[in-house]
Amino acid sequence: MKFLVLSDIHCREGVIDWANDLAIRHQADGFLVLGDITHFGPASWADEFLSKLNGPSYAVPGNCDPYGTIEEIQKHAICLHGKKVRIGERMFGGWGGANTSIFNTPFEMPEEEILKGLRPIMERDMVLITHCPPYSFNDFTVARRHAGSIAIHTLVDEFRPSAVISGHIHEARGIIEENGILYMNPGAAKNGLSAILEVDSGVRGILLDPVSEHLPGGS
């Protein structure tokens, strides 16, 4: 299966048509949406966005999405926050929001809460979809510090999923392969950045070129 991976839309209206066009051109079977669909609300915009994607969607909320976003996601997508589902031959699970920060955004939580909530859905070789990356993987900020979750890192080390797909840190776009695990941050969709995740007997991540793929318009 092939998924178009989007993160950090932040209410950019033009992402909708741009993403649908990319999905057609790359023959994606569905969408993985990694959170920050809205920009501090309204939560209803998440429903509006997901309802207009032309394909099955699997999503988690981000730290800039208010808590009511979970219910809005569920109207037109599978919300993976604290849940797992089998897609094809692979188990997918997820966790939204982010660890506590100095910015006090709407959907933050202590590391202990992430550890307690995420552990029950973890299993070996799954695809893990999170908004916040694990600490030290695709999480280096412009302030030159790691901002990822220690709890997610701990669980990844323990359960060894096949892939960890995260957003959150706009400037940390990239792919890392370490100890048999693929870590991918597609970049911020509001800036014309996205990725493809291919899942079959293994997993493969591809960062799409923002120049050749065109930037999304809209406010």
N, C-alpha and C positions, 0 to 999 in steps of 0.2 A: 504494500500500500504506500501511497505517497500523499504527504500533507504539506499544505502551505502553512508556514509558521509565522504568526503575527504577534507582536507585543507592543505595549506602550502606544496605543492609538491616541489617547488623550483627547477624545472628542473631535478628531480631525475628520470631517465629513467626507473629504475626497478619498479617504482610504477605502471606502466601500467599493466603488467602481474599479479602482486600481487593483484591489485584492481579487475581485472577481475575474478581472482580465488576466492577472497573473495565474490564477488557478486554472483557467482554460488553457493558457499557453503552455503551462508546465504539466498539464493533465493530472492535476491533484485530485485525489479522491475525497478530500475534506480539508478542514481547517483546524489548526491548533492555535488557540488564542490565550496568551500568557498573562493577561491582566492589564491594569491601567487602561481599560476600555474607555472610561470616562476621565474627566479631569476634575476630581472632587465633586462628582455628580453632574447632572442628576442621574440617579441610578437607572431611570427609565431609558436613558440613551444606550445602555448596554443591550437592552431588548431591541431597540431600534436598529442598532448596528448588526447584531447577530441575525435578526430576522431578514436582513437584506443580503447575507452571504449565500451564494448559490451552491450549497453543499452542506453535508453534515458537519457540525462544529462541536468541538470539545474545548471547554474554557475554564479558567480559574479567574477570580477577581485579583486586582492588584492593590497595592497599598494606597493608591489615590482613588480607589473605588469605595464609596460608602458601603456599609454592611448590607443594605438592602439590595445591592447589586447581585447577590447570590440568587435571590428570587427572580430577578429580571433575566439573568442568564438562563435559568431553568425553563423559561417560556419558549425559547427557540434553539437551545443547545443542551448538551450534556455538561452539567457543572461537575468538575472533577475535584472540587475542594473537599478534602477528607474522604474521597471515594475512589474506587477503582472499577474499571469496566474492561471487558475483553473486546478488543477490536481486531477482527481477523484472528490470527494465531497468537497475538501478543497482548499481555495485560498492560493497561495504562492506568496510572493513578496520579493524583495531584494534590497540591496545596497552594492556596492563594495568600494574598497579603504579604507582609514582610516582618522581619524582626524589628524590635524597637529601635527608633532613631531619634536624633535631636530635632527632627522636623515635625514629629507628632502628627503624621498623616492619618487618615481615617481608619485604615485597616492594618494596624500594627499590633504585635503581640510579643510577649516575652519568649525567649528561646525555649523555656520549659513547656509552654503551651504548644509550640510547634512540635517539639519532641513527642509529647503525649498524644497530640492529634494525628500526626503523620505516621507514627510507628505501626498502628494496626493495619494500615493498607500496604505497607512495604513488602515486597517480595523480590527474590533474585530474578534478574534478567527482564524486569518490567521496564517500561518507558515512564519515567517520572517527569511530570509537568508541574513546574513551580513558577510563581512570579519571581520570588527572591532566589538568587543562585546560592549554592553551597559556598561556605567561606573558602576563599582562595581560588575559586574557579570562575572566571569571567565576572569578577566583582570588584576590579580595581577602579577607583573613582578618580575624578580630576583632582581631588584633594590628596591623591597618592596614598590611599588607604584601602584596605579590604573592607567591604560592607556587606558581605554575604552572611548567611546564617550558619552558625556553628552547629545547631541542631540538625539541619539538613545534611551538612558535611558528615556528621557522626553517623546518621542513618544510612547514607550512601556507602560509607566505609563498611558498615555492618552487613547490609543486604546486597550490595553490588548490583544495582540495576544496570541494564544495558545502555541506557541513555538518560541524561538529566538535561532537560530543555527549560531554560529560564530566561527572563528578561530583566526588568527593573533598573539595571545600571546601564543607561543609554550608551555611555562611552566605552563599555566593555564588550562590544560586539566581537564575536570570535568563536572558534571551534578548538577544543582541546581534547585530545584522546590520551587517556592515561590509565594504565592497568586494566585495559579492556573496556573502559567506560567512555562513552562519547558525551562531552559537555558542550552545549551550544547555546549561545545568546544571539538571536537573529538581528538585534538592534531595534531601534524605535521605528515602528511603522509610520508614525507621524512625520518622520524624516525620509521616508521612501526606502526603508530597510526591511528586509524579510529574509526568509530562508525556506528551504525544502528539507523535510525529513522523510527519508525512505526507510520503510520497515518491512523486512521479509524474514529470511533466516538470520539476518543480522540487521544492523542499523547504519545509516549513512546520512550525514548532514551536509548541506550545500548552502553557502551564503550567496544570495542573489545580488548581482551587480546593480547598484542603485542608478547608475547612469543609463545602462541599456534598458532597464526595466521602467524608467520614467518615475518621476516623483509624484506623489498624490497631491492633488490640489485641494482647495477648500480651506476654510478657517479652522 
